[in-house]
Amino acid sequence: MTEPDWFSVVEGEELEQGDLLRNCPVPVVHVPGGFAEGGEVDVDIQIHDLCVLTQSCDLANAKVDTVLLGRVVAWSDLVEARRCG
């Protein structure tokens, strides 16, 4: 099977809107009993494919302190979840 021609693989540290970050570790915080100063939290690491949603111009011009990411889910997984759920 040939690769689609509507995207290209890039390397480097510069992010742009629409970039796909495959197999990205994501910390998931669990707070048993709610937030409390000095309280304990449990952190799990999950692996997800993510898409950069922050605008490229904001990233390039350092106008943001954080990057908004969206989880990428395969269409077939959505269809299966709807069928089962």
C-alpha positions as CSV (number, residue, x, y, z in Angstrom):
1,M,0.0,0.0,0.0
2,T,1.4,3.4,-0.9
3,E,1.4,6.4,1.5
4,P,-1.2,9.1,1.0
5,D,0.3,12.2,-0.7
6,W,-1.6,14.8,1.5
7,F,1.0,14.7,4.3
8,S,4.7,14.6,4.8
9,V,6.9,13.3,7.6
10,V,8.9,16.0,9.3
11,E,11.7,16.0,11.8
12,G,12.9,18.6,14.2
13,E,11.8,20.6,17.2
14,E,9.5,23.1,15.5
15,L,5.8,22.3,15.8
16,E,3.0,23.4,13.5
17,Q,-0.7,23.2,13.7
18,G,-1.9,19.8,12.4
19,D,1.4,18.0,13.2
20,L,0.7,14.4,14.3
21,L,2.7,13.2,17.3
22,R,2.6,9.4,17.3
23,N,3.0,7.3,20.4
24,C,3.3,10.3,22.6
25,P,3.4,9.6,26.4
26,V,0.6,11.4,28.2
27,P,0.5,11.7,32.1
28,V,-2.9,11.0,33.5
29,V,-3.3,12.3,37.1
30,H,-5.6,10.5,39.5
31,V,-6.4,12.3,42.8
32,P,-7.9,10.0,45.3
33,G,-10.1,11.9,47.7
34,G,-9.8,15.2,45.8
35,F,-7.2,17.9,45.7
36,A,-5.6,18.9,48.9
37,E,-2.4,20.8,49.6
38,G,0.4,18.3,50.3
39,G,-1.9,15.5,49.2
40,E,-0.8,12.6,47.1
41,V,-1.6,11.9,43.5
42,D,-1.3,8.9,41.4
43,V,0.1,9.3,37.8
44,D,-0.2,6.8,35.0
45,I,1.5,7.2,31.7
46,Q,-0.7,6.4,28.6
47,I,0.5,6.4,25.0
48,H,-1.7,8.2,22.5
49,D,-1.5,9.7,19.0
50,L,-1.9,13.5,19.3
51,C,-2.5,16.3,16.9
52,V,-1.2,19.9,17.5
53,L,-4.2,22.3,17.6
54,T,-2.5,25.5,18.6
55,Q,-2.1,27.9,15.6
56,S,1.3,27.7,13.8
57,C,1.7,31.5,13.9
58,D,1.3,31.5,17.7
59,L,3.9,28.8,18.0
60,A,6.4,30.4,15.6
61,N,6.2,33.8,17.3
62,A,6.3,32.4,20.9
63,K,2.8,33.9,21.7
64,V,1.8,30.9,23.8
65,D,3.2,29.2,26.9
66,T,1.4,25.9,26.2
67,V,0.5,23.8,23.2
68,L,-3.1,22.5,22.8
69,L,-3.2,18.9,21.7
70,G,-6.1,16.7,20.6
71,R,-6.2,12.9,20.9
72,V,-6.4,11.2,17.5
73,V,-8.7,8.2,17.4
74,A,-9.1,5.9,14.4
75,W,-12.5,6.0,12.7
76,S,-12.8,2.2,13.1
77,D,-12.3,2.5,16.9
78,L,-15.1,5.1,17.1
79,V,-17.4,2.9,15.1
80,E,-16.6,-0.1,17.3
81,A,-17.1,2.0,20.5
82,R,-20.5,3.2,19.3
83,R,-21.5,-0.4,18.3
84,C,-20.6,-1.7,21.8
85,G,-21.7,1.2,23.8
